[in-house]
Amino acid sequence: MAIIRDAVPADAARLAEIHAVSWRTAYRGLLSDGFLDSLQPTTRLDWWNSRLARIPPRWAVLVAEDEGGVIVGFVTIGHCDDDDRRLPEAGELYAMYVDPDHWGNGFGRILLAGAEARFRADAYSDATLWVLRDNQRARRFYELGDWHVDDAEQRLVIGSDAVTAVRYLRDLTEG
Ligand SMILES: CC(C)(COP(=O)(O)OP(=O)(O)OC[C@H]1O[C@@H](n2cnc3c(N)ncnc32)[C@H](O)[C@@H]1OP(=O)(O)O)[C@@H](O)C(=O)NCCC(=O)NCCS
């Protein structure tokens, strides 16, 4: 039985590790090999240390643990940063990553449910997320969870790659 809980500063190293390994696997073929291969378990460690040292109000970092108490995925949420959605009730799912060794075991689904419950508890009435247009696995996953693509797109440069991201919206007033 998986457990969802708020992350604590001691989780930083494991979250940085999942972040790297998940990018290297999920974005293979979408971003250049050289960039992905340069990502190491410590690449994002400083970011995670500072993030977990002070989580802003109405933000959350939730982790999923397997039966052995090992963190296998995380989700980060907070207010929406998009210019057209700077409203107090507009949330954003910033990132969600599950260790590839555990994909397809339901951890993503319970993380998403945990994120949606926290959005509601923090008085958000809807939420968006950005996902790479060609990230078919993630898009299918979100669509199964009642997230719907809206008409917003953006071009991003990640490493040396120019990619397109599309936005999804979830109405949190629905069940
Ligand atoms: C996308 C991701 C988070 C999903 O996590 P996961 O733990 O593999 O997901 P789950 O096991 O909970 O769900 C996957 C399966 O359960 C089923 N499922 C998930 N949610 C469902 C729902 N609400 N209703 C019905 N079925 C559902 C689907 O059948 C899906 O199988 P499929 O992908 O073969 O069609 C994970 O693959 C991942 O970390 N990917 C890389 C990072 C990434 O792309 N993150 C998103 C960036 S925005």
PDBQT file of the ligand as one rigid body, heavy atoms in Angstrom, charges set to zero:
ROOT
HETATM    1  C1  LIG A 201       3.324  10.160 -16.249  1.00  0.00    +0.000 C 
HETATM    2  C2  LIG A 201       3.715   9.398 -14.983  1.00  0.00    +0.000 C 
HETATM    3  C3  LIG A 201       3.810  10.390 -13.834  1.00  0.00    +0.000 C 
HETATM    4  C4  LIG A 201       2.631   8.363 -14.696  1.00  0.00    +0.000 C 
HETATM    5  O1  LIG A 201       2.990   7.671 -13.522  1.00  0.00    +0.000 OA
HETATM    6  P1  LIG A 201       2.722   6.104 -13.361  1.00  0.00    +0.000 P 
HETATM    7  O2  LIG A 201       3.054   5.755 -11.960  1.00  0.00    +0.000 OA
HETATM    8  O3  LIG A 201       3.389   5.345 -14.441  1.00  0.00    +0.000 OA
HETATM    9  O4  LIG A 201       1.156   6.080 -13.602  1.00  0.00    +0.000 OA
HETATM   10  P2  LIG A 201       0.098   4.990 -13.102  1.00  0.00    +0.000 P 
HETATM   11  O5  LIG A 201       0.748   3.668 -12.948  1.00  0.00    +0.000 OA
HETATM   12  O6  LIG A 201      -0.650   5.541 -11.937  1.00  0.00    +0.000 OA
HETATM   13  O7  LIG A 201      -0.896   5.019 -14.343  1.00  0.00    +0.000 OA
HETATM   14  C5  LIG A 201      -0.526   4.481 -15.550  1.00  0.00    +0.000 C 
HETATM   15  C6  LIG A 201      -1.559   3.521 -16.019  1.00  0.00    +0.000 C 
HETATM   16  O8  LIG A 201      -2.702   3.434 -15.153  1.00  0.00    +0.000 OA
HETATM   17  C7  LIG A 201      -3.920   3.712 -15.847  1.00  0.00    +0.000 C 
HETATM   18  N1  LIG A 201      -4.547   4.947 -15.329  1.00  0.00    +0.000 N 
HETATM   19  C8  LIG A 201      -3.935   6.004 -14.791  1.00  0.00    +0.000 A 
HETATM   20  N2  LIG A 201      -4.821   6.911 -14.360  1.00  0.00    +0.000 NA
HETATM   21  C9  LIG A 201      -6.038   6.407 -14.656  1.00  0.00    +0.000 A 
HETATM   22  C10 LIG A 201      -7.366   6.876 -14.452  1.00  0.00    +0.000 A 
HETATM   23  N3  LIG A 201      -7.614   8.053 -13.843  1.00  0.00    +0.000 N 
HETATM   24  N4  LIG A 201      -8.381   6.118 -14.882  1.00  0.00    +0.000 NA
HETATM   25  C11 LIG A 201      -8.152   4.949 -15.480  1.00  0.00    +0.000 A 
HETATM   26  N5  LIG A 201      -6.919   4.437 -15.695  1.00  0.00    +0.000 NA
HETATM   27  C12 LIG A 201      -5.881   5.157 -15.275  1.00  0.00    +0.000 A 
HETATM   28  C13 LIG A 201      -3.607   3.762 -17.251  1.00  0.00    +0.000 C 
HETATM   29  O9  LIG A 201      -4.044   2.545 -17.797  1.00  0.00    +0.000 OA
HETATM   30  C14 LIG A 201      -2.097   3.868 -17.336  1.00  0.00    +0.000 C 
HETATM   31  O10 LIG A 201      -1.597   2.914 -18.187  1.00  0.00    +0.000 OA
HETATM   32  P3  LIG A 201      -0.999   3.326 -19.621  1.00  0.00    +0.000 P 
HETATM   33  O11 LIG A 201      -0.069   4.500 -19.414  1.00  0.00    +0.000 OA
HETATM   34  O12 LIG A 201      -0.293   2.100 -20.049  1.00  0.00    +0.000 OA
HETATM   35  O13 LIG A 201      -2.201   3.659 -20.445  1.00  0.00    +0.000 OA
HETATM   36  C15 LIG A 201       5.048   8.632 -15.143  1.00  0.00    +0.000 C 
HETATM   37  O14 LIG A 201       4.966   7.808 -16.280  1.00  0.00    +0.000 OA
HETATM   38  C16 LIG A 201       6.240   9.529 -15.253  1.00  0.00    +0.000 C 
HETATM   39  O15 LIG A 201       6.832   9.914 -14.263  1.00  0.00    +0.000 OA
HETATM   40  N6  LIG A 201       6.625   9.867 -16.489  1.00  0.00    +0.000 N 
HETATM   41  C17 LIG A 201       7.813  10.650 -16.733  1.00  0.00    +0.000 C 
HETATM   42  C18 LIG A 201       7.696  12.041 -16.258  1.00  0.00    +0.000 C 
HETATM   43  C19 LIG A 201       6.627  12.810 -16.928  1.00  0.00    +0.000 C 
HETATM   44  O16 LIG A 201       6.423  12.725 -18.124  1.00  0.00    +0.000 OA
HETATM   45  N7  LIG A 201       5.980  13.614 -16.087  1.00  0.00    +0.000 N 
HETATM   46  C20 LIG A 201       4.990  14.527 -16.539  1.00  0.00    +0.000 C 
HETATM   47  C21 LIG A 201       5.652  15.793 -16.883  1.00  0.00    +0.000 C 
HETATM   48  S1  LIG A 201       4.435  17.086 -16.935  1.00  0.00    +0.000 SA
ENDROOT
TORSDOF 0
